[in-house]
Amino acid sequence: MRLVKFLCGLAALTALLFSATATTSVAATPYPVNLHLRAHQQVEFDPNWLFEAQPCFVALGDLTEVFNGEAHALASGIDDQGDLIPPLHVQKTVTESVLFVPYDSTLPTYTGRSTVHTNNLEDSPNAGFTNTTVLRGSDGSHVLLHETLHILVKPSGIVLFIDHRHANC
């Protein structure tokens, strides 16, 4: 069911950097870097994409996404490779049109919309992710996918992980 492959990673954030605007905070905070990132009508094509929409279907095919995204990142700095330096805080929202053409000719082609909101990165002490995808098959079928993920790492090192997914076919 992981339609959006940049679950909590920097892939979409990096794609958004093309239109980033950085500002410097005047207040003394642990976040002197303040980035606002936007992308409009960006196209991403992924051949051989494993689309996991259990129990509706699991199929390999070509995935095309046309997305608009906006992200805000606060970081303590940027290193020589252009990566954000922790501590950092990231929020990202991406809406996209989706086209999935399965290699299995018995399955329909799916088109639809997806909205993803990410709060912090997967390896941060407190991360969250919500994804809602609504698809329509070329045969008239409908698929609704929703996933909510929360990751909390306590100072003691204990990790709390909640991943709630459901699909309606």
NUVEXVO-53462 format. One record per residue (C-alpha): residue number from 0; x, y, z; residue in three letters. Coordinates in Angstrom, 2 decimals. Each point is the difference from the previous one (the first is absolute). Layout:
N
+-----+---------+---------+---------+-----+
!   n !       u !       v !       w ! res !
+-----+---------+---------+---------+-----+
! NUM !       X !       Y !       Z ! ALA !
...
+-----+---------+---------+---------+-----+
//
This chain:
169
+-----+---------+---------+---------+-----+
!   n !       u !       v !       w ! res !
+-----+---------+---------+---------+-----+
!   0 !    0.00 !    0.00 !    0.00 ! MET !
!   1 !    3.02 !    2.26 !    0.04 ! ARG !
!   2 !   -1.03 !    2.08 !   -3.00 ! LEU !
!   3 !    2.20 !    2.91 !    0.89 ! VAL !
!   4 !    3.55 !   -1.20 !    0.18 ! LYS !
!   5 !    1.41 !    3.00 !    1.78 ! PHE !
!   6 !   -1.75 !   -1.00 !    3.21 ! LEU !
!   7 !    2.10 !    2.10 !    2.30 ! CYS !
!   8 !    3.21 !    0.30 !   -2.00 ! GLY !
!   9 !    1.62 !    2.91 !   -1.68 ! LEU !
!  10 !   -0.82 !   -0.96 !   -3.61 ! ALA !
!  11 !   -2.98 !    2.33 !   -0.34 ! ALA !
!  12 !    1.70 !    2.60 !    2.15 ! LEU !
!  13 !    3.01 !   -0.09 !   -2.33 ! THR !
!  14 !   -2.29 !    0.30 !   -3.02 ! ALA !
!  15 !   -1.58 !    3.01 !    1.62 ! LEU !
!  16 !    3.37 !    1.69 !    0.57 ! LEU !
!  17 !   -0.05 !    1.33 !   -3.55 ! PHE !
!  18 !   -2.35 !    2.73 !    1.15 ! SER !
!  19 !    1.24 !    0.36 !    3.57 ! ALA !
!  20 !    0.34 !    3.28 !    1.77 ! THR !
!  21 !    2.22 !    0.12 !    3.05 ! ALA !
!  22 !   -0.17 !    2.54 !    2.74 ! THR !
!  23 !    2.09 !    0.46 !    3.08 ! THR !
!  24 !   -1.59 !    0.35 !    3.37 ! SER !
!  25 !    0.95 !    3.03 !    2.05 ! VAL !
!  26 !   -1.03 !   -1.58 !    3.28 ! ALA !
!  27 !    2.39 !   -2.34 !    1.76 ! ALA !
!  28 !   -1.52 !   -3.42 !   -0.68 ! THR !
!  29 !    1.37 !   -3.44 !   -0.84 ! PRO !
!  30 !   -1.40 !    0.59 !   -3.53 ! TYR !
!  31 !    1.95 !    2.75 !   -1.78 ! PRO !
!  32 !   -0.98 !   -1.45 !   -3.41 ! VAL !
!  33 !   -3.61 !    0.55 !   -1.05 ! ASN !
!  34 !   -0.95 !   -1.45 !   -3.41 ! LEU !
!  35 !   -3.32 !    0.29 !   -1.79 ! HIS !
!  36 !   -0.19 !   -2.37 !   -2.95 ! LEU !
!  37 !   -2.55 !   -0.25 !   -2.81 ! ARG !
!  38 !   -0.48 !   -2.14 !   -3.08 ! ALA !
!  39 !   -2.66 !    0.41 !   -2.65 ! HIS !
!  40 !   -0.98 !   -2.61 !   -2.59 ! GLN !
!  41 !    3.13 !   -2.12 !    0.55 ! GLN !
!  42 !   -0.08 !   -3.34 !   -1.85 ! VAL !
!  43 !    1.47 !   -3.19 !    1.37 ! GLU !
!  44 !    0.00 !   -3.25 !   -2.00 ! PHE !
!  45 !    0.82 !   -3.30 !    1.69 ! ASP !
!  46 !    0.17 !   -3.12 !   -2.18 ! PRO !
!  47 !   -0.22 !   -3.40 !    1.73 ! ASN !
!  48 !   -1.82 !    1.53 !    2.97 ! TRP !
!  49 !   -1.44 !   -2.53 !    2.47 ! LEU !
!  50 !   -3.43 !    1.39 !    0.87 ! PHE !
!  51 !   -1.13 !   -1.52 !    3.28 ! GLU !
!  52 !   -3.75 !    0.57 !    0.42 ! ALA !
!  53 !   -0.87 !   -3.05 !    2.05 ! GLN !
!  54 !   -2.60 !   -1.52 !    0.13 ! PRO !
!  55 !   -1.08 !    1.63 !   -3.28 ! CYS !
!  56 !    3.05 !   -0.89 !   -2.06 ! PHE !
!  57 !    3.78 !   -0.20 !    0.00 ! VAL !
!  58 !    1.54 !    0.57 !   -3.40 ! ALA !
!  59 !    3.14 !    1.05 !   -1.79 ! LEU !
!  60 !   -0.34 !    2.75 !   -2.62 ! GLY !
!  61 !    0.82 !    3.54 !   -1.08 ! ASP !
!  62 !   -0.88 !    2.80 !    2.43 ! LEU !
!  63 !   -0.25 !    3.61 !   -1.14 ! THR !
!  64 !   -0.57 !    2.77 !    2.53 ! GLU !
!  65 !   -0.58 !    3.68 !   -0.72 ! VAL !
!  66 !    0.28 !    1.84 !    3.27 ! PHE !
!  67 !   -0.18 !    3.35 !    1.73 ! ASN !
!  68 !    1.80 !    0.24 !    3.29 ! GLY !
!  69 !    0.85 !    2.39 !    2.74 ! GLU !
!  70 !    2.45 !   -0.55 !    2.84 ! ALA !
!  71 !    1.42 !    1.97 !    2.86 ! HIS !
!  72 !    3.29 !   -0.98 !    1.62 ! ALA !
!  73 !    1.76 !    1.41 !    3.03 ! LEU !
!  74 !    3.57 !   -1.22 !    0.52 ! ALA !
!  75 !    3.12 !    0.84 !    1.95 ! SER !
!  76 !    1.94 !    0.31 !   -3.25 ! GLY !
!  77 !    0.83 !   -1.40 !   -3.42 ! ILE !
!  78 !    3.10 !   -2.15 !   -0.51 ! ASP !
!  79 !    2.46 !   -0.02 !   -2.94 ! ASP !
!  80 !   -2.16 !   -2.55 !   -1.88 ! GLN !
!  81 !   -3.09 !    2.20 !    0.32 ! GLY !
!  82 !   -1.67 !   -2.21 !    2.62 ! ASP !
!  83 !   -1.88 !    1.50 !    2.94 ! LEU !
!  84 !    1.78 !   -0.32 !    3.35 ! ILE !
!  85 !   -1.98 !   -1.11 !    3.10 ! PRO !
!  86 !   -1.67 !    1.04 !    2.11 ! PRO !
!  87 !   -2.60 !    0.59 !   -2.65 ! LEU !
!  88 !   -3.74 !    0.15 !   -0.46 ! HIS !
!  89 !   -1.73 !   -0.69 !   -3.32 ! VAL !
!  90 !   -3.62 !    0.20 !   -1.11 ! GLN !
!  91 !   -1.01 !   -0.94 !   -3.51 ! LYS !
!  92 !   -3.29 !   -0.25 !   -1.90 ! THR !
!  93 !   -0.22 !   -1.48 !   -3.49 ! VAL !
!  94 !   -3.08 !   -0.40 !   -2.19 ! THR !
!  95 !    0.30 !   -1.97 !   -3.18 ! GLU !
!  96 !   -1.73 !   -1.53 !   -2.96 ! SER !
!  97 !    0.82 !   -3.68 !   -0.36 ! VAL !
!  98 !    0.06 !   -2.34 !   -2.99 ! LEU !
!  99 !    0.85 !   -3.65 !    0.56 ! PHE !
! 100 !    0.23 !   -2.35 !   -2.99 ! VAL !
! 101 !    0.47 !   -3.57 !    1.25 ! PRO !
! 102 !    2.06 !   -2.46 !   -2.02 ! TYR !
! 103 !   -2.70 !   -2.64 !    0.67 ! ASP !
! 104 !   -2.46 !    0.53 !   -2.85 ! SER !
! 105 !   -2.84 !   -1.53 !    2.04 ! THR !
! 106 !    0.10 !    3.01 !    2.35 ! LEU !
! 107 !   -1.45 !    3.40 !   -0.91 ! PRO !
! 108 !    2.00 !    3.20 !   -0.32 ! THR !
! 109 !   -0.51 !    2.22 !    3.06 ! TYR !
! 110 !   -0.20 !    3.79 !    0.12 ! THR !
! 111 !   -0.72 !    2.24 !    2.95 ! GLY !
! 112 !    1.24 !    2.42 !    2.63 ! ARG !
! 113 !    2.18 !   -0.28 !    3.06 ! SER !
! 114 !    0.69 !    2.37 !    2.89 ! THR !
! 115 !    2.94 !   -0.54 !    2.34 ! VAL !
! 116 !    0.96 !    1.95 !    3.12 ! HIS !
! 117 !    3.31 !   -0.69 !    1.72 ! THR !
! 118 !    1.08 !    1.41 !    3.35 ! ASN !
! 119 !    3.74 !   -0.43 !    0.51 ! ASN !
! 120 !    2.21 !   -2.66 !   -1.48 ! LEU !
! 121 !   -0.20 !   -3.71 !    0.75 ! GLU !
! 122 !    3.19 !    0.05 !    2.10 ! ASP !
! 123 !   -1.03 !    3.00 !    2.12 ! SER !
! 124 !   -1.20 !   -0.37 !    3.62 ! PRO !
! 125 !   -3.59 !    0.78 !   -1.00 ! ASN !
! 126 !   -1.24 !   -0.73 !   -3.52 ! ALA !
! 127 !   -3.40 !   -0.34 !   -1.56 ! GLY !
! 128 !   -1.42 !   -0.82 !   -3.39 ! PHE !
! 129 !   -3.50 !   -0.01 !   -1.48 ! THR !
! 130 !   -0.84 !   -1.15 !   -3.53 ! ASN !
! 131 !   -3.43 !   -0.19 !   -1.62 ! THR !
! 132 !   -0.29 !   -1.31 !   -3.55 ! THR !
! 133 !   -3.17 !   -0.37 !   -2.07 ! VAL !
! 134 !    0.28 !   -1.93 !   -3.27 ! LEU !
! 135 !   -2.39 !   -1.01 !   -2.75 ! ARG !
! 136 !    0.70 !   -2.97 !   -2.23 ! GLY !
! 137 !   -0.57 !    0.03 !   -3.74 ! SER !
! 138 !   -2.55 !   -2.77 !    0.67 ! ASP !
! 139 !   -2.05 !    2.31 !    2.27 ! GLY !
! 140 !    1.40 !   -1.38 !    3.27 ! SER !
! 141 !    0.93 !    2.29 !    2.90 ! HIS !
! 142 !    2.80 !   -0.27 !    2.53 ! VAL !
! 143 !    0.37 !    2.14 !    3.14 ! LEU !
! 144 !    3.30 !   -0.27 !    1.89 ! LEU !
! 145 !    0.77 !    1.73 !    3.27 ! HIS !
! 146 !    3.03 !   -0.27 !    2.27 ! GLU !
! 147 !    0.94 !    1.82 !    3.18 ! THR !
! 148 !    3.44 !   -0.57 !    1.48 ! LEU !
! 149 !    1.45 !    1.36 !    3.26 ! HIS !
! 150 !    3.54 !   -0.56 !    1.25 ! ILE !
! 151 !    1.04 !    1.25 !    3.44 ! LEU !
! 152 !    3.49 !   -0.56 !    1.40 ! VAL !
! 153 !    0.14 !    0.71 !    3.73 ! LYS !
! 154 !    3.22 !    1.29 !    1.62 ! PRO !
! 155 !    0.34 !   -3.43 !    1.65 ! SER !
! 156 !    0.37 !   -1.50 !   -3.49 ! GLY !
! 157 !   -3.40 !   -1.71 !    0.02 ! ILE !
! 158 !   -1.65 !    0.27 !   -3.41 ! VAL !
! 159 !   -3.76 !    0.17 !   -0.34 ! LEU !
! 160 !   -1.19 !   -0.85 !   -3.50 ! PHE !
! 161 !   -3.61 !    0.10 !   -1.16 ! ILE !
! 162 !   -0.89 !   -0.78 !   -3.61 ! ASP !
! 163 !   -3.71 !   -0.05 !   -0.80 ! HIS !
! 164 !   -0.93 !   -0.94 !   -3.57 ! ARG !
! 165 !   -3.22 !   -0.89 !   -1.69 ! HIS !
! 166 !   -1.22 !   -0.47 !   -3.53 ! ALA !
! 167 !   -3.48 !   -0.11 !   -1.46 ! ASN !
! 168 !   -0.53 !   -1.62 !   -3.38 ! CYS !
+-----+---------+---------+---------+-----+
//
